[in-house]
Amino acid sequence: MKILAVTACPTGIAHTYMAAEALEREAKARGYDIKVETQGSIGIENKITSDDLVGANVVIITKDMAIKGKDRFKDIPIVNVDIGDVIKKTGPLLDMIVKKISED
């Protein structure tokens, strides 16, 4: 499973990076390949490139605010999630996403 994600929160500080860390930790524990781009108060970090898009199964996007560059994911299934769920319910959230992707 190859997962891409973009995290952003209204203030662009703590929750942006907490969500990125939670996703990375849980995905790696499951043996998934993951790259998380953060769009925080200091701008875009760890930007997802066109090379990263190749073979991606899903893009997870936090829906608490609009993200920049969403159009680059047009050919990959996108799952919009609440940033609080990413931080507090990472395991069940990934379970739901993997199930949904495997059913499609």
Buried (B, 14 or more C-beta within 10 A) or exposed (E): BBBBBBBBBEEBEEBBBBBBBBBBEBBEEBEBBBBBBBBBEEEBEBBBEEEBBEEBBBBBBBEBEEBEEEEBBEEBBEBEBBBBBBBEBBEEBBEBBBEEBEEE
